[in-house]
Amino acid sequence: RVRALAGLDCTVLAGDLPVRALGCFMERCAGVIAPDTGTRHLANAADVPVVFVRNLYVNRVESGAYCPTECDVAPPVEFVPPAEQSRWFAQIQPAAVVEALLRLIEARRLSR
């Protein structure tokens, strides 16, 4: 379903990898889409463009983008109680997420 929504020639890989193996795998990726978890931070450490959705319950400054190779696609809200978050997450458009990742990938390509 994710691949169909992206409208791109892409591969979606799901599974379990130890942290070191996941980092090595990410180094070979053009980009990563992830929630604000260790996966996001590991992609940053591997210098891979990453689009993420941050935690809406905390301050945007604390959990927002901190690298030029990443983009937060969460709505511009903060301190949203968990019971109210689903309506905000529903506003995130899959096409906008993919477009953000493509922009980061292209910026990385041009900077090398």
N, C-alpha and C positions, 0 to 999 in steps of 0.2 A: 504494500500500500504506500509506504514512504517513497519508494522508487517511482511509482506511478504519479504521485503528487508532485515530485520534483520535476518530472518532464525531462529528465536528463539521462544520459547513458552513465549510470552510476551503479555501484554495488553496495548493498546494505549488508553488513556483517554483524551478526549478533552472537554472543557466546561468552565464555569465561576465559580470561587470560590473567596470569599474574601481572603485577604492576610493571615490572621490567619488560616483559614480553609485549604488553600493551604499548608502552613507550616506543619500543623498537618498531612495532607495527605502525604506530601513528607517524613516525618519521617518514614512512613511505606513502602516506596519504596526502592528497592535494588539500584537503580540508576536513574539518570535523564539525558536526552539529551535536550539541550536548546540553544537558541541564547544567546548572552551576554545582558541579560535583568535582571529585578528584579527576574525572575524565577531562574536564575543561582545563584544569591546571596542568595536567600531564601534557595535553596538546600544546599549551603555552610553553612548557619546558622543552618540548620537542620542536619548537619554532614552527608550528603548523597553524595556519589560519583556523580560527574556531568561532562559531556562532553559538551563543548560549542563551538560555533563559534563566535569569537570576531569580532568587528567592524574593517574592513580593512582600514578605512579612518584615523584611529588614530595610535599613537605610540604603538607598541607591549608591551612595558614595562608598559604603563598606563592601558591597558585593558587585558593583558595576565593573565595566571593562577597565583593565589596568595595563594592557599591552596594545600596541598599534595593530597587532595581528588578530585582534578579537573584536567581536561586536555583540552587544547585549540587545536582543530583540524583544525583551519584555516591555510591556506598556510602561509609560513614565509615571508609575505610582509607587508608593512605598507604604509600609506598615498596614498592609491589607490583611485583615483577619482570614485565616484559612477557609472559613465558610463562604467568603466572598470572592475568593481567588479564581474560581472556575469561569466566572463571567469575564474576567480580565484576560485569562489565558485564551478564551475563545476568540478574542480579537486578534490574536497572532495569526497572520496569514501565511500558509506554507510557501507560497510563491515569494513573499517578502523575505522569508528566512533563506531560501535558496539564492535569491538575488544578493542578499547581504554577503553570503558565503562566496559567491562568484566574484563580487567586488574585492573582497579580501584576497582571494586567490590571485586575481589579476594584479592587484597592488603589489603583492609579494613577488610575482613574476617580473614586474617592471623594475622592482628595486634591486634585482640581482644582476 
